[in-house]
Structure formats: C-alpha cells, structure tokens
Amino acid sequence: MTTRAAVNILGSTGALIDITSLGVDTIATEHPGPGQYIIHGTLGMAAAPEGWGYVLNQVDAACSVAIGYTDGVLAVSVAKDGEPTDLAH
C-alpha cells in the first residue's frame, strides 16, 4: 500500500515534529550536518515523483531543495546561495 504523507521536520535539529499519513507512522530522522536531513521508514509512502515534494516556510523561500531516495533512505539537502544551510523554520 502506498499513501501520501506530510512529514514536518524541525530545521535546526532535524527532529520529527509530526507526521500525517494514512499508512506509515514509524518515521525516524537524522540531521548529520548543515542542510542535511535523512528520513528512515518511508517505505509504503508514494514514491517519487508524485509522492515526494516539499513546501518551504516563507522565511526559507530563498533555499533550494534536493530530494533523493536510495536503499530505503530519503535524503533531503537544503542550500542557500550554493552553500548547505539548515532550514530557519
């Protein structure tokens, strides 16, 4: 089963704020460095491209985001002016 979900992550720490999903509720996150967010446990959610997108808070509007999925791990990279940066919100 696949389902869409909203995973809200705190920019400064990568901590999971909350998740809204019809199928998966065992999500774990890591924040290994500036602008790097690793999300484990997304198996069962709709795969890219239709299932993975992002929404930024207005304070982070100047940031660029790259999303990848390899070996069951969803990786999100954030940059501003070409440099890795944590989300402000």
BELHUFEN-V705121 format. One record per residue. N is the residue number from 1. RES is the residue in one small letter. PHI is phi as a letter, one per 40 degrees, with the letter a starting at -180 (* if undefined). BURIAL is + if it has 16 or more other C-alpha atoms within 10 Angstrom, else -. D_LAST is the distance of its C-alpha to the last C-alpha in Angstrom with 1 decimal. Layout:
n:N res:RES phi:PHI burial:BURIAL d_last:D_LAST
n:N res:RES phi:PHI burial:BURIAL d_last:D_LAST
This chain:
n:1 res:m phi:* burial:- d_last:31.3
n:2 res:t phi:b burial:- d_last:28.1
n:3 res:t phi:a burial:- d_last:25.5
n:4 res:r phi:c burial:+ d_last:22.2
n:5 res:a phi:a burial:+ d_last:19.2
n:6 res:a phi:b burial:- d_last:15.5
n:7 res:v phi:b burial:+ d_last:13.7
n:8 res:n phi:b burial:- d_last:10.2
n:9 res:i phi:b burial:+ d_last:8.9
n:10 res:l phi:c burial:+ d_last:6.8
n:11 res:g phi:d burial:+ d_last:5.7
n:12 res:s phi:c burial:- d_last:7.8
n:13 res:t phi:b burial:+ d_last:10.6
n:14 res:g phi:g burial:+ d_last:10.8
n:15 res:a phi:c burial:+ d_last:12.0
n:16 res:l phi:c burial:+ d_last:12.8
n:17 res:i phi:c burial:- d_last:11.4
n:18 res:d phi:a burial:- d_last:14.0
n:19 res:i phi:b burial:- d_last:16.2
n:20 res:t phi:b burial:- d_last:18.3
n:21 res:s phi:a burial:- d_last:21.4
n:22 res:l phi:c burial:- d_last:25.1
n:23 res:g phi:b burial:- d_last:26.2
n:24 res:v phi:b burial:+ d_last:24.0
n:25 res:d phi:b burial:- d_last:22.5
n:26 res:t phi:b burial:- d_last:22.9
n:27 res:i phi:b burial:- d_last:19.8
n:28 res:a phi:b burial:- d_last:19.0
n:29 res:t phi:b burial:+ d_last:16.2
n:30 res:e phi:b burial:+ d_last:16.5
n:31 res:h phi:b burial:+ d_last:14.5
n:32 res:p phi:c burial:- d_last:17.6
n:33 res:g phi:a burial:- d_last:16.2
n:34 res:p phi:d burial:+ d_last:13.8
n:35 res:g phi:g burial:+ d_last:12.3
n:36 res:q phi:b burial:+ d_last:14.4
n:37 res:y phi:b burial:+ d_last:13.7
n:38 res:i phi:b burial:+ d_last:17.0
n:39 res:i phi:b burial:+ d_last:17.6
n:40 res:h phi:b burial:- d_last:21.1
n:41 res:g phi:g burial:- d_last:23.0
n:42 res:t phi:c burial:+ d_last:22.2
n:43 res:l phi:d burial:+ d_last:25.9
n:44 res:g phi:h burial:- d_last:27.0
n:45 res:m phi:c burial:+ d_last:24.1
n:46 res:a phi:c burial:- d_last:25.1
n:47 res:a phi:c burial:- d_last:25.3
n:48 res:a phi:c burial:- d_last:24.1
n:49 res:p phi:c burial:- d_last:24.3
n:50 res:e phi:c burial:- d_last:24.4
n:51 res:g phi:c burial:- d_last:22.3
n:52 res:w phi:b burial:+ d_last:19.4
n:53 res:g phi:a burial:- d_last:17.0
n:54 res:y phi:a burial:- d_last:13.4
n:55 res:v phi:b burial:- d_last:11.3
n:56 res:l phi:b burial:- d_last:8.3
n:57 res:n phi:c burial:- d_last:6.4
n:58 res:q phi:d burial:- d_last:8.7
n:59 res:v phi:c burial:- d_last:7.0
n:60 res:d phi:b burial:+ d_last:7.1
n:61 res:a phi:d burial:- d_last:10.6
n:62 res:a phi:c burial:- d_last:12.6
n:63 res:c phi:c burial:+ d_last:11.6
n:64 res:s phi:b burial:+ d_last:14.3
n:65 res:v phi:b burial:+ d_last:14.1
n:66 res:a phi:b burial:- d_last:17.2
n:67 res:i phi:b burial:+ d_last:18.1
n:68 res:g phi:b burial:- d_last:21.3
n:69 res:y phi:b burial:- d_last:23.3
n:70 res:t phi:b burial:- d_last:26.1
n:71 res:d phi:f burial:- d_last:28.2
n:72 res:g phi:g burial:- d_last:26.1
n:73 res:v phi:b burial:- d_last:22.8
n:74 res:l phi:c burial:+ d_last:19.8
n:75 res:a phi:b burial:+ d_last:18.2
n:76 res:v phi:b burial:+ d_last:15.1
n:77 res:s phi:b burial:+ d_last:14.9
n:78 res:v phi:b burial:+ d_last:12.4
n:79 res:a phi:b burial:+ d_last:14.0
n:80 res:k phi:b burial:+ d_last:13.9
n:81 res:d phi:f burial:- d_last:17.4
n:82 res:g phi:g burial:- d_last:18.9
n:83 res:e phi:b burial:- d_last:17.4
n:84 res:p phi:d burial:+ d_last:15.2
n:85 res:t phi:a burial:+ d_last:11.7
n:86 res:d phi:c burial:+ d_last:8.7
n:87 res:l phi:c burial:+ d_last:5.5
n:88 res:a phi:c burial:- d_last:3.8
n:89 res:h phi:b burial:- d_last:0.0
